[in-house]
Each structure stands twice: as structure tokens, then as C-alpha cells.
């Protein structure tokens, strides 16, 4: 059984892909793209699911 190539998992996303994700998440969760960028900057994560959890935490505080 072969293990997955770890170099593929560790490579960061291209900037264009990240901007597309930012626009998608901002529209889906009805927040500004600046808020999504701030969450990415603070958490350091670019995975969509982790960013969505942080957005949900922020909305729960309101």
C-alpha cells in the first residue's frame, strides 16, 4: 500500500485560488472579504473548513 505524496499536501495554494475562496466564503457567510482575510491572517490556515469554523465562532459572539 503506497502512502500519498506529502509534497502535494504541504504546498500552499496559489494566490488566485485563495482570493476565489475568500470571495466565496464572504458571499456564503454574508461577511466582508476583509473579515475573511483577517481570519486567515490570524489563524494562518487556508483550509476552507477551518475558516468557516472561525466565522461561525465570530457570529456566535454577536
PDB file of N, H, CA, C and O in Angstrom:
ATOM      1  N   UNK A   1       0.850  -1.178   0.000  1.00  0.00           N
ATOM      2  CA  UNK A   1       0.000   0.000   0.000  1.00  0.00           C
ATOM      3  C   UNK A   1       0.893   1.238   0.000  1.00  0.00           C
ATOM      4  O   UNK A   1       1.751   1.397   0.869  1.00  0.00           O
ATOM      5  N   UNK A   2       0.686   2.099  -0.971  1.00  0.00           N
ATOM      6  H   UNK A   2      -0.011   1.970  -1.676  1.00  0.00           H
ATOM      7  CA  UNK A   2       1.509   3.295  -1.115  1.00  0.00           C
ATOM      8  C   UNK A   2       0.903   4.450  -0.319  1.00  0.00           C
ATOM      9  O   UNK A   2      -0.315   4.626  -0.273  1.00  0.00           O
ATOM     10  N   UNK A   3       1.767   5.214   0.293  1.00  0.00           N
ATOM     11  H   UNK A   3       2.756   5.071   0.256  1.00  0.00           H
ATOM     12  CA  UNK A   3       1.339   6.393   1.036  1.00  0.00           C
ATOM     13  C   UNK A   3       1.166   7.563   0.078  1.00  0.00           C
ATOM     14  O   UNK A   3       1.846   7.606  -0.947  1.00  0.00           O
ATOM     15  N   UNK A   4       0.283   8.514   0.370  1.00  0.00           N
ATOM     16  H   UNK A   4      -0.269   8.479   1.203  1.00  0.00           H
ATOM     17  CA  UNK A   4       0.132   9.679  -0.507  1.00  0.00           C
ATOM     18  C   UNK A   4       1.386  10.541  -0.482  1.00  0.00           C
ATOM     19  O   UNK A   4       2.132  10.569   0.496  1.00  0.00           O
ATOM     20  N   UNK A   5       1.586  11.229  -1.571  1.00  0.00           N
ATOM     21  H   UNK A   5       0.979  11.206  -2.366  1.00  0.00           H
ATOM     22  CA  UNK A   5       2.738  12.113  -1.697  1.00  0.00           C
ATOM     23  C   UNK A   5       2.562  13.317  -0.780  1.00  0.00           C
ATOM     24  O   UNK A   5       1.635  14.104  -0.973  1.00  0.00           O
ATOM     25  N   UNK A   6       3.428  13.473   0.206  1.00  0.00           N
ATOM     26  H   UNK A   6       4.181  12.833   0.363  1.00  0.00           H
ATOM     27  CA  UNK A   6       3.276  14.548   1.195  1.00  0.00           C
ATOM     28  C   UNK A   6       3.633  15.911   0.625  1.00  0.00           C
ATOM     29  O   UNK A   6       3.180  16.925   1.155  1.00  0.00           O
ATOM     30  N   UNK A   7       4.427  15.973  -0.433  1.00  0.00           N
ATOM     31  H   UNK A   7       4.795  15.149  -0.864  1.00  0.00           H
ATOM     32  CA  UNK A   7       4.763  17.273  -1.006  1.00  0.00           C
ATOM     33  C   UNK A   7       3.529  17.926  -1.597  1.00  0.00           C
ATOM     34  O   UNK A   7       3.409  19.151  -1.586  1.00  0.00           O
ATOM     35  N   UNK A   8       2.609  17.120  -2.112  1.00  0.00           N
ATOM     36  H   UNK A   8       2.707  16.125  -2.120  1.00  0.00           H
ATOM     37  CA  UNK A   8       1.386  17.678  -2.666  1.00  0.00           C
ATOM     38  C   UNK A   8       0.506  18.256  -1.568  1.00  0.00           C
ATOM     39  O   UNK A   8      -0.167  19.263  -1.789  1.00  0.00           O
ATOM     40  N   UNK A   9       0.496  17.646  -0.400  1.00  0.00           N
ATOM     41  H   UNK A   9       1.043  16.828  -0.221  1.00  0.00           H
ATOM     42  CA  UNK A   9      -0.328  18.110   0.706  1.00  0.00           C
ATOM     43  C   UNK A   9       0.246  19.354   1.375  1.00  0.00           C
ATOM     44  O   UNK A   9      -0.507  20.159   1.924  1.00  0.00           O
ATOM     45  N   UNK A  10       1.546  19.520   1.339  1.00  0.00           N
ATOM     46  H   UNK A  10       2.158  18.866   0.893  1.00  0.00           H
ATOM     47  CA  UNK A  10       2.192  20.605   2.061  1.00  0.00           C
ATOM     48  C   UNK A  10       2.329  21.883   1.236  1.00  0.00           C
ATOM     49  O   UNK A  10       2.673  22.929   1.786  1.00  0.00           O
ATOM     50  N   UNK A  11       2.071  21.824  -0.058  1.00  0.00           N
ATOM     51  H   UNK A  11       1.791  20.974  -0.505  1.00  0.00           H
ATOM     52  CA  UNK A  11       2.263  23.011  -0.882  1.00  0.00           C
ATOM     53  C   UNK A  11       1.133  24.001  -0.666  1.00  0.00           C
ATOM     54  O   UNK A  11      -0.031  23.604  -0.625  1.00  0.00           O
ATOM     55  N   UNK A  12       1.452  25.284  -0.526  1.00  0.00           N
ATOM     56  H   UNK A  12       2.398  25.607  -0.560  1.00  0.00           H
ATOM     57  CA  UNK A  12       0.402  26.290  -0.337  1.00  0.00           C
ATOM     58  C   UNK A  12      -0.376  26.512  -1.630  1.00  0.00           C
ATOM     59  O   UNK A  12       0.115  26.228  -2.723  1.00  0.00           O
ATOM     60  N   UNK A  13      -1.595  27.024  -1.487  1.00  0.00           N
ATOM     61  H   UNK A  13      -1.994  27.255  -0.599  1.00  0.00           H
ATOM     62  CA  UNK A  13      -2.435  27.292  -2.647  1.00  0.00           C
ATOM     63  C   UNK A  13      -1.916  28.524  -3.388  1.00  0.00           C
ATOM     64  O   UNK A  13      -1.342  29.419  -2.768  1.00  0.00           O
ATOM     65  N   UNK A  14      -2.108  28.580  -4.688  1.00  0.00           N
ATOM     66  H   UNK A  14      -2.574  27.853  -5.193  1.00  0.00           H
ATOM     67  CA  UNK A  14      -1.759  29.798  -5.423  1.00  0.00           C
ATOM     68  C   UNK A  14      -2.635  30.955  -4.966  1.00  0.00           C
ATOM     69  O   UNK A  14      -3.744  30.745  -4.473  1.00  0.00           O
ATOM     70  N   UNK A  15      -2.141  32.160  -5.129  1.00  0.00           N
ATOM     71  H   UNK A  15      -1.241  32.330  -5.529  1.00  0.00           H
ATOM     72  CA  UNK A  15      -2.848  33.358  -4.673  1.00  0.00           C
ATOM     73  C   UNK A  15      -4.227  33.497  -5.316  1.00  0.00           C
ATOM     74  O   UNK A  15      -5.174  33.914  -4.650  1.00  0.00           O
ATOM     75  N   UNK A  16      -4.355  33.158  -6.586  1.00  0.00           N
ATOM     76  H   UNK A  16      -3.586  32.818  -7.128  1.00  0.00           H
ATOM     77  CA  UNK A  16      -5.643  33.291  -7.266  1.00  0.00           C
ATOM     78  C   UNK A  16      -6.678  32.379  -6.628  1.00  0.00           C
ATOM     79  O   UNK A  16      -7.839  32.763  -6.481  1.00  0.00           O
ATOM     80  N   UNK A  17      -6.272  31.188  -6.252  1.00  0.00           N
ATOM     81  H   UNK A  17      -5.330  30.876  -6.372  1.00  0.00           H
ATOM     82  CA  UNK A  17      -7.187  30.246  -5.608  1.00  0.00           C
ATOM     83  C   UNK A  17      -7.627  30.761  -4.244  1.00  0.00           C
ATOM     84  O   UNK A  17      -8.793  30.617  -3.876  1.00  0.00           O
ATOM     85  N   UNK A  18      -6.723  31.349  -3.505  1.00  0.00           N
ATOM     86  H   UNK A  18      -5.776  31.466  -3.804  1.00  0.00           H
ATOM     87  CA  UNK A  18      -7.054  31.875  -2.183  1.00  0.00           C
ATOM     88  C   UNK A  18      -8.055  33.023  -2.309  1.00  0.00           C
ATOM     89  O   UNK A  18      -8.997  33.114  -1.522  1.00  0.00           O
ATOM     90  N   UNK A  19      -7.857  33.891  -3.287  1.00  0.00           N
ATOM     91  H   UNK A  19      -7.091  33.817  -3.926  1.00  0.00           H
ATOM     92  CA  UNK A  19      -8.780  35.011  -3.492  1.00  0.00           C
ATOM     93  C   UNK A  19     -10.167  34.514  -3.888  1.00  0.00           C
ATOM     94  O   UNK A  19     -11.175  35.093  -3.483  1.00  0.00           O
ATOM     95  N   UNK A  20     -10.217  33.441  -4.679  1.00  0.00           N
ATOM     96  H   UNK A  20      -9.398  32.971  -5.008  1.00  0.00           H
ATOM     97  CA  UNK A  20     -11.509  32.853  -5.042  1.00  0.00           C
ATOM     98  C   UNK A  20     -12.207  32.304  -3.806  1.00  0.00           C
ATOM     99  O   UNK A  20     -13.416  32.472  -3.644  1.00  0.00           O
ATOM    100  N   UNK A  21     -11.444  31.643  -2.930  1.00  0.00           N
ATOM    101  H   UNK A  21     -10.462  31.506  -3.061  1.00  0.00           H
ATOM    102  CA  UNK A  21     -12.006  31.109  -1.685  1.00  0.00           C
ATOM    103  C   UNK A  21     -12.501  32.230  -0.781  1.00  0.00           C
ATOM    104  O   UNK A  21     -13.551  32.109  -0.150  1.00  0.00           O
ATOM    105  N   UNK A  22     -11.741  33.324  -0.720  1.00  0.00           N
ATOM    106  H   UNK A  22     -10.888  33.422  -1.233  1.00  0.00           H
ATOM    107  CA  UNK A  22     -12.132  34.466   0.111  1.00  0.00           C
ATOM    108  C   UNK A  22     -13.459  35.036  -0.388  1.00  0.00           C
ATOM    109  O   UNK A  22     -14.361  35.306   0.406  1.00  0.00           O
ATOM    110  N   UNK A  23     -13.574  35.217  -1.694  1.00  0.00           N
ATOM    111  H   UNK A  23     -12.841  34.998  -2.339  1.00  0.00           H
ATOM    112  CA  UNK A  23     -14.813  35.758  -2.259  1.00  0.00           C
ATOM    113  C   UNK A  23     -15.981  34.809  -2.016  1.00  0.00           C
ATOM    114  O   UNK A  23     -17.080  35.252  -1.682  1.00  0.00           O
ATOM    115  N   UNK A  24     -15.753  33.517  -2.178  1.00  0.00           N
ATOM    116  H   UNK A  24     -14.860  33.157  -2.449  1.00  0.00           H
ATOM    117  CA  UNK A  24     -16.812  32.529  -1.957  1.00  0.00           C
ATOM    118  C   UNK A  24     -17.277  32.533  -0.504  1.00  0.00           C
ATOM    119  O   UNK A  24     -18.478  32.569  -0.237  1.00  0.00           O
ATOM    120  N   UNK A  25     -16.335  32.496   0.431  1.00  0.00           N
ATOM    121  H   UNK A  25     -15.359  32.466   0.214  1.00  0.00           H
ATOM    122  CA  UNK A  25     -16.689  32.447   1.847  1.00  0.00           C
ATOM    123  C   UNK A  25     -17.383  33.730   2.298  1.00  0.00           C
ATOM    124  O   UNK A  25     -18.325  33.691   3.089  1.00  0.00           O
ATOM    125  N   UNK A  26     -16.911  34.863   1.789  1.00  0.00           N
ATOM    126  H   UNK A  26     -16.146  34.895   1.147  1.00  0.00           H
ATOM    127  CA  UNK A  26     -17.525  36.136   2.161  1.00  0.00           C
ATOM    128  C   UNK A  26     -18.975  36.189   1.704  1.00  0.00           C
ATOM    129  O   UNK A  26     -19.849  36.633   2.448  1.00  0.00           O
ATOM    130  N   UNK A  27     -19.228  35.742   0.497  1.00  0.00           N
ATOM    131  H   UNK A  27     -18.518  35.381  -0.107  1.00  0.00           H
ATOM    132  CA  UNK A  27     -20.590  35.761  -0.022  1.00  0.00           C
ATOM    133  C   UNK A  27     -21.464  34.737   0.694  1.00  0.00           C
ATOM    134  O   UNK A  27     -22.617  35.025   1.014  1.00  0.00           O
ATOM    135  N   UNK A  28     -20.930  33.555   0.946  1.00  0.00           N
ATOM    136  H   UNK A  28     -19.993  33.321   0.686  1.00  0.00           H
ATOM    137  CA  UNK A  28     -21.710  32.485   1.573  1.00  0.00           C
ATOM    138  C   UNK A  28     -22.123  32.838   3.006  1.00  0.00           C
ATOM    139  O   UNK A  28     -23.251  32.572   3.422  1.00  0.00           O
ATOM    140  N   UNK A  29     -21.196  33.437   3.750  1.00  0.00           N
ATOM    141  H   UNK A  29     -20.280  33.653   3.413  1.00  0.00           H
ATOM    142  CA  UNK A  29     -21.462  33.727   5.158  1.00  0.00           C
ATOM    143  C   UNK A  29     -21.897  35.168   5.399  1.00  0.00           C
ATOM    144  O   UNK A  29     -22.085  35.580   6.544  1.00  0.00           O
ATOM    145  N   UNK A  30     -22.056  35.926   4.329  1.00  0.00           N
ATOM    146  H   UNK A  30     -21.904  35.591   3.399  1.00  0.00           H
ATOM    147  CA  UNK A  30     -22.509  37.313   4.398  1.00  0.00           C
ATOM    148  C   UNK A  30     -21.631  38.176   5.305  1.00  0.00           C
ATOM    149  O   UNK A  30     -22.120  38.902   6.170  1.00  0.00           O
ATOM    150  N   UNK A  31     -20.351  38.075   5.084  1.00  0.00           N
ATOM    151  H   UNK A  31     -19.954  37.485   4.382  1.00  0.00           H
ATOM    152  CA  UNK A  31     -19.386  38.937   5.757  1.00  0.00           C
ATOM    153  C   UNK A  31     -18.523  39.568   4.675  1.00  0.00           C
ATOM    154  O   UNK A  31     -18.542  39.130   3.525  1.00  0.00           O
ATOM    155  N   UNK A  32     -17.774  40.585   5.040  1.00  0.00           N
ATOM    156  H   UNK A  32     -17.758  40.941   5.975  1.00  0.00           H
ATOM    157  CA  UNK A  32     -16.939  41.243   4.041  1.00  0.00           C
ATOM    158  C   UNK A  32     -15.682  40.407   3.779  1.00  0.00           C
ATOM    159  O   UNK A  32     -15.235  39.669   4.657  1.00  0.00           O
ATOM    160  N   UNK A  33     -15.118  40.520   2.588  1.00  0.00           N
ATOM    161  H   UNK A  33     -15.482  41.119   1.875  1.00  0.00           H
ATOM    162  CA  UNK A  33     -13.870  39.817   2.293  1.00  0.00           C
ATOM    163  C   UNK A  33     -12.738  40.208   3.243  1.00  0.00           C
ATOM    164  O   UNK A  33     -11.835  39.410   3.493  1.00  0.00           O
ATOM    165  N   UNK A  34     -12.780  41.427   3.769  1.00  0.00           N
ATOM    166  H   UNK A  34     -13.514  42.076   3.566  1.00  0.00           H
ATOM    167  CA  UNK A  34     -11.742  41.860   4.704  1.00  0.00           C
ATOM    168  C   UNK A  34     -11.782  41.038   5.992  1.00  0.00           C
ATOM    169  O   UNK A  34     -10.740  40.740   6.577  1.00  0.00           O
ATOM    170  N   UNK A  35     -12.976  40.680   6.424  1.00  0.00           N
ATOM    171  H   UNK A  35     -13.821  40.922   5.949  1.00  0.00           H
ATOM    172  CA  UNK A  35     -13.101  39.851   7.628  1.00  0.00           C
ATOM    173  C   UNK A  35     -12.515  38.479   7.381  1.00  0.00           C
ATOM    174  O   UNK A  35     -11.814  37.935   8.235  1.00  0.00           O
ATOM    175  N   UNK A  36     -12.800  37.912   6.214  1.00  0.00           N
ATOM    176  H   UNK A  36     -13.370  38.354   5.521  1.00  0.00           H
ATOM    177  CA  UNK A  36     -12.261  36.582   5.882  1.00  0.00           C
ATOM    178  C   UNK A  36     -10.739  36.644   5.810  1.00  0.00           C
ATOM    179  O   UNK A  36     -10.061  35.740   6.298  1.00  0.00           O
ATOM    180  N   UNK A  37     -10.192  37.705   5.204  1.00  0.00           N
ATOM    181  H   UNK A  37     -10.743  38.439   4.807  1.00  0.00           H
ATOM    182  CA  UNK A  37      -8.733  37.838   5.134  1.00  0.00           C
ATOM    183  C   UNK A  37      -8.114  37.958   6.529  1.00  0.00           C
ATOM    184  O   UNK A  37      -7.047  37.403   6.793  1.00  0.00           O
ATOM    185  N   UNK A  38      -8.793  38.688   7.416  1.00  0.00           N
ATOM    186  H   UNK A  38      -9.659  39.139   7.202  1.00  0.00           H
ATOM    187  CA  UNK A  38      -8.298  38.849   8.783  1.00  0.00           C
ATOM    188  C   UNK A  38      -8.296  37.511   9.517  1.00  0.00           C
ATOM    189  O   UNK A  38      -7.361  37.217  10.262  1.00  0.00           O
ATOM    190  N   UNK A  39      -9.321  36.707   9.316  1.00  0.00           N
ATOM    191  H   UNK A  39     -10.080  36.946   8.711  1.00  0.00           H
ATOM    192  CA  UNK A  39      -9.370  35.382   9.944  1.00  0.00           C
ATOM    193  C   UNK A  39      -8.238  34.517   9.418  1.00  0.00           C
ATOM    194  O   UNK A  39      -7.596  33.801  10.186  1.00  0.00           O
ATOM    195  N   UNK A  40      -7.989  34.574   8.120  1.00  0.00           N
ATOM    196  H   UNK A  40      -8.511  35.156   7.496  1.00  0.00           H
ATOM    197  CA  UNK A  40      -6.889  33.800   7.532  1.00  0.00           C
ATOM    198  C   UNK A  40      -5.559  34.277   8.093  1.00  0.00           C
ATOM    199  O   UNK A  40      -4.690  33.465   8.408  1.00  0.00           O
ATOM    200  N   UNK A  41      -5.395  35.595   8.222  1.00  0.00           N
ATOM    201  H   UNK A  41      -6.101  36.255   7.967  1.00  0.00           H
ATOM    202  CA  UNK A  41      -4.132  36.140   8.728  1.00  0.00           C
ATOM    203  C   UNK A  41      -3.900  35.723  10.179  1.00  0.00           C
ATOM    204  O   UNK A  41      -2.793  35.330  10.544  1.00  0.00           O
ATOM    205  N   UNK A  42      -4.942  35.808  11.005  1.00  0.00           N
ATOM    206  H   UNK A  42      -5.842  36.128  10.709  1.00  0.00           H
ATOM    207  CA  UNK A  42      -4.797  35.457  12.422  1.00  0.00           C
ATOM    208  C   UNK A  42      -4.579  33.973  12.649  1.00  0.00           C
ATOM    209  O   UNK A  42      -3.730  33.579  13.449  1.00  0.00           O
ATOM    210  N   UNK A  43      -5.346  33.149  11.945  1.00  0.00           N
ATOM    211  H   UNK A  43      -6.035  33.469  11.295  1.00  0.00           H
ATOM    212  CA  UNK A  43      -5.254  31.705  12.182  1.00  0.00           C
ATOM    213  C   UNK A  43      -4.114  31.072  11.395  1.00  0.00           C
ATOM    214  O   UNK A  43      -3.574  30.045  11.806  1.00  0.00           O
ATOM    215  N   UNK A  44      -3.748  31.666  10.281  1.00  0.00           N
ATOM    216  H   UNK A  44      -4.187  32.500   9.946  1.00  0.00           H
ATOM    217  CA  UNK A  44      -2.693  31.093   9.460  1.00  0.00           C
ATOM    218  C   UNK A  44      -3.163  29.925   8.615  1.00  0.00           C
ATOM    219  O   UNK A  44      -2.368  29.330   7.888  1.00  0.00           O
ATOM    220  N   UNK A  45      -4.429  29.590   8.698  1.00  0.00           N
ATOM    221  H   UNK A  45      -5.075  30.073   9.289  1.00  0.00           H
ATOM    222  CA  UNK A  45      -4.975  28.455   7.953  1.00  0.00           C
ATOM    223  C   UNK A  45      -5.591  28.937   6.649  1.00  0.00           C
ATOM    224  O   UNK A  45      -6.165  30.024   6.589  1.00  0.00           O
ATOM    225  N   UNK A  46      -5.469  28.127   5.610  1.00  0.00           N
ATOM    226  H   UNK A  46      -5.003  27.244   5.659  1.00  0.00           H
ATOM    227  CA  UNK A  46      -6.106  28.442   4.340  1.00  0.00           C
ATOM    228  C   UNK A  46      -7.139  27.387   3.972  1.00  0.00           C
ATOM    229  O   UNK A  46      -7.716  27.434   2.885  1.00  0.00           O
ATOM    230  N   UNK A  47      -7.376  26.442   4.866  1.00  0.00           N
ATOM    231  H   UNK A  47      -6.908  26.403   5.749  1.00  0.00           H
ATOM    232  CA  UNK A  47      -8.387  25.424   4.590  1.00  0.00           C
ATOM    233  C   UNK A  47      -9.767  26.030   4.794  1.00  0.00           C
ATOM    234  O   UNK A  47     -10.023  26.718   5.782  1.00  0.00           O
ATOM    235  N   UNK A  48     -10.634  25.764   3.856  1.00  0.00           N
ATOM    236  H   UNK A  48     -10.427  25.204   3.053  1.00  0.00           H
ATOM    237  CA  UNK A  48     -11.965  26.357   3.868  1.00  0.00           C
ATOM    238  C   UNK A  48     -12.747  25.977   5.130  1.00  0.00           C
ATOM    239  O   UNK A  48     -13.430  26.819   5.713  1.00  0.00           O
ATOM    240  N   UNK A  49     -12.651  24.725   5.547  1.00  0.00           N
ATOM    241  H   UNK A  49     -12.096  24.041   5.073  1.00  0.00           H
ATOM    242  CA  UNK A  49     -13.431  24.278   6.704  1.00  0.00           C
ATOM    243  C   UNK A  49     -12.993  24.967   7.992  1.00  0.00           C
ATOM    244  O   UNK A  49     -13.835  25.319   8.818  1.00  0.00           O
ATOM    245  N   UNK A  50     -11.701  25.163   8.174  1.00  0.00           N
ATOM    246  H   UNK A  50     -11.017  24.877   7.503  1.00  0.00           H
ATOM    247  CA  UNK A  50     -11.242  25.821   9.394  1.00  0.00           C
ATOM    248  C   UNK A  50     -11.622  27.300   9.401  1.00  0.00           C
ATOM    249  O   UNK A  50     -11.913  27.859  10.459  1.00  0.00           O
ATOM    250  N   UNK A  51     -11.622  27.924   8.253  1.00  0.00           N
ATOM    251  H   UNK A  51     -11.386  27.470   7.394  1.00  0.00           H
ATOM    252  CA  UNK A  51     -12.024  29.325   8.164  1.00  0.00           C
ATOM    253  C   UNK A  51     -13.521  29.451   8.457  1.00  0.00           C
ATOM    254  O   UNK A  51     -13.952  30.386   9.131  1.00  0.00           O
ATOM    255  N   UNK A  52     -14.307  28.503   7.946  1.00  0.00           N
ATOM    256  H   UNK A  52     -13.956  27.743   7.398  1.00  0.00           H
ATOM    257  CA  UNK A  52     -15.747  28.531   8.211  1.00  0.00           C
ATOM    258  C   UNK A  52     -16.045  28.362   9.694  1.00  0.00           C
ATOM    259  O   UNK A  52     -16.977  28.980  10.209  1.00  0.00           O
ATOM    260  N   UNK A  53     -15.267  27.533  10.389  1.00  0.00           N
ATOM    261  H   UNK A  53     -14.510  27.031   9.970  1.00  0.00           H
ATOM    262  CA  UNK A  53     -15.465  27.373  11.835  1.00  0.00           C
ATOM    263  C   UNK A  53     -15.185  28.674  12.563  1.00  0.00           C
ATOM    264  O   UNK A  53     -15.910  29.033  13.490  1.00  0.00           O
ATOM    265  N   UNK A  54     -14.143  29.382  12.156  1.00  0.00           N
ATOM    266  H   UNK A  54     -13.554  29.090  11.403  1.00  0.00           H
ATOM    267  CA  UNK A  54     -13.808  30.659  12.792  1.00  0.00           C
ATOM    268  C   UNK A  54     -14.898  31.708  12.517  1.00  0.00           C
ATOM    269  O   UNK A  54     -15.220  32.509  13.394  1.00  0.00           O
ATOM    270  N   UNK A  55     -15.450  31.703  11.331  1.00  0.00           N
ATOM    271  H   UNK A  55     -15.188  31.052  10.619  1.00  0.00           H
ATOM    272  CA  UNK A  55     -16.542  32.639  11.017  1.00  0.00           C
ATOM    273  C   UNK A  55     -17.740  32.329  11.900  1.00  0.00           C
ATOM    274  O   UNK A  55     -18.376  33.240  12.430  1.00  0.00           O
ATOM    275  N   UNK A  56     -18.050  31.051  12.059  1.00  0.00           N
ATOM    276  H   UNK A  56     -17.533  30.311  11.628  1.00  0.00           H
ATOM    277  CA  UNK A  56     -19.188  30.650  12.898  1.00  0.00           C
ATOM    278  C   UNK A  56     -18.960  31.043  14.350  1.00  0.00           C
ATOM    279  O   UNK A  56     -19.898  31.470  15.023  1.00  0.00           O
ATOM    280  N   UNK A  57     -17.734  30.908  14.846  1.00  0.00           N
ATOM    281  H   UNK A  57     -16.973  30.561  14.299  1.00  0.00           H
ATOM    282  CA  UNK A  57     -17.433  31.331  16.208  1.00  0.00           C
ATOM    283  C   UNK A  57     -17.664  32.826  16.374  1.00  0.00           C
ATOM    284  O   UNK A  57     -18.223  33.269  17.377  1.00  0.00           O
ATOM    285  N   UNK A  58     -17.239  33.586  15.403  1.00  0.00           N
ATOM    286  H   UNK A  58     -16.785  33.226  14.588  1.00  0.00           H
ATOM    287  CA  UNK A  58     -17.420  35.036  15.453  1.00  0.00           C
ATOM    288  C   UNK A  58     -18.886  35.431  15.420  1.00  0.00           C
ATOM    289  O   UNK A  58     -19.301  36.354  16.121  1.00  0.00           O
ATOM    290  N   UNK A  59     -19.670  34.739  14.609  1.00  0.00           N
ATOM    291  H   UNK A  59     -19.333  33.989  14.039  1.00  0.00           H
ATOM    292  CA  UNK A  59     -21.100  35.040  14.541  1.00  0.00           C
ATOM    293  C   UNK A  59     -21.795  34.657  15.838  1.00  0.00           C
ATOM    294  O   UNK A  59     -22.768  35.304  16.227  1.00  0.00           O
ATOM    295  N   UNK A  60     -21.325  33.636  16.504  1.00  0.00           N
ATOM    296  H   UNK A  60     -20.535  33.111  16.188  1.00  0.00           H
ATOM    297  CA  UNK A  60     -21.935  33.207  17.774  1.00  0.00           C
ATOM    298  C   UNK A  60     -21.706  34.245  18.865  1.00  0.00           C
ATOM    299  O   UNK A  60     -22.500  34.336  19.801  1.00  0.00           O
ATOM    300  N   UNK A  61     -20.655  35.015  18.764  1.00  0.00           N
ATOM    301  H   UNK A  61     -20.010  34.941  18.004  1.00  0.00           H
ATOM    302  CA  UNK A  61     -20.340  36.049  19.757  1.00  0.00           C
ATOM    303  C   UNK A  61     -21.231  37.268  19.622  1.00  0.00           C
ATOM    304  O   UNK A  61     -21.394  38.027  20.577  1.00  0.00           O
ATOM    305  N   UNK A  62     -21.805  37.462  18.452  1.00  0.00           N
ATOM    306  H   UNK A  62     -21.673  36.845  17.676  1.00  0.00           H
ATOM    307  CA  UNK A  62     -22.625  38.655  18.208  1.00  0.00           C
ATOM    308  C   UNK A  62     -23.920  38.612  18.967  1.00  0.00           C
ATOM    309  O   UNK A  62     -24.723  39.540  18.871  1.00  0.00           O
TER     310      UNK A  62
END
